[in-house]
């Protein structure tokens, strides 16, 4: 026998089962899941929404939402001193598991805004675990929190410690969450979709930060995600889940280059599909779509109270049947620009001439009353959040029919038939029209939103991050659906996104926004293939590359380093 022995896993999960009793019977959210997690290594758990990834992670800390409970299996945590404890046997409300949470196993949650208290200062929240676990004195605690804020690269930590979470951007809030997780030097970090709500450049910063801190602290990392591009960039081992079961597990290279499961191949294919332009758009020449412009925006500006220029001298055009992509980070002004076109906000300068179906032209920046109301029937919006944008108290039929009722375009049986036809058009069963939004998945809800948008046969649709809340496998389906409807109905799109891969897949032309200004615009192939502006180069280099043999995020181009 040699003296070398296999490393002992920090966490060894065997045959874990988590069930939720419902009126329809037992839901096996986690069904016989096993994995090992080693010090200094990253295990990515990947799968679509509803696959059981997050429930598995929450089970480790005994924070499964009621009425769910662990009904079988073991989760053995091995400490540095060699002692071990089976987390599955601990009382979820007991002192022993509470002493482990935060101190030995820490967790970063998906949505930093709802995970952080809005009424407590950042320093108090980060220092709370130090007070609870170590009874650290106030002055020592403050010094440690400033040290942690420095480690997660929050500027001016001496001032930041006394701020509230609403004073931080989404990326900075996520850094606060990471600082909170690292406060007690845990041996294991669970990161549950920590970058899903972030734009690509901020996501790249957070992934690089977690990787650097993992190397410094020697932590084991359990990383939950639905994005195979992220998996390729950071994983050592991968666990693929589908409907509570493990479909496949193995080293990251094996999963990507020799996948055994059809489901794994589908997930990887969904990412690879967005690496190039959609086949339906490759042969199209946008310049030949129509001689007259549908929308001509000139020098549009909007300054919010306080002096922030959200939209700064923006000019752009959209032809009939064309898709114009607007891309940029959070805070770049792209959503505000879209809302100015719909007059949710009133721009203070500029014109936005929209050609109506009857040939007349309306300036969207100055239109009032009936003129604006009529123009709005021809310009519709698809929203980012398919949950928040649908009224939970209305049936799907009522939601889709509402624009038709308001425009007095149909009533009675004709209205019901139109709703059924619209549902079929977007790939939903018409027999589902009396159901409420909660009975549908995220992808189906977004289809409901699309059906509502096209119900009055608009000429222009503004899609605001319409796919960012969806799994990567649903993303290409939704883009394909919008392109199909575009061809069938002669629609034009303004497609707002922070994801260059989505823009590259669907859009004919693209405008890149940074701090309210358009810094680069042109044909999508030209801009994505040979970007001229440094900010565009930074956006493109921040897209995770779906090949673990060619990891690029660590060497990506950073715009911040050369600006000013």
Secondary structure, DSSP 8 states (H G I E B T S, - for coil): --S------SEEEEEEEEEEEETTEEEEEEEEEEEEE-TT-EEEEE--TTSSHHHHHHHHTT---TT-EEEEEEEEEE-TTS-EEEGGGS-TTSHHHHHHBTTTEEEE-S-HHHHS-SSS-HHHHHHHHHHHHH---HHHHHHHHHHHHHHTT-SSHHHHTTS-GGGS-HHHHHHHHHHHHHTT--SEEEEESTTTTS-HHHHHHHHHHHHHHHHHHT-EEEEEES-HHHHHHH-SEEEEEETTEEEEEEEHHHHHHS--SHHHHHHHHHHHHTTS--HHHHT--GGGS-SSEEEEEEEEEEE-TTS-EEEEEEEEEEETT-EEEEE--TTSSHHHHHHHHTTSS--SEEEEEEE-TTS-EEETTT--HHHHHHHHHTEEEE-S-TTTTS-TTSBHHHHHHHHHHHTT---HHHHHHHHHHHHHHTT--GGGTTSBGGGS-HHHHHHHHHHHHHTT--SEEEEESTTTTS-HHHHHHHHHHHHHHHHHHT-EEEEEES-HHHHHHH-SEEEEEETTEEEEEEEHHHHHHS--SHHHHHHHHTS--S-TTS--GGG---GGGT--
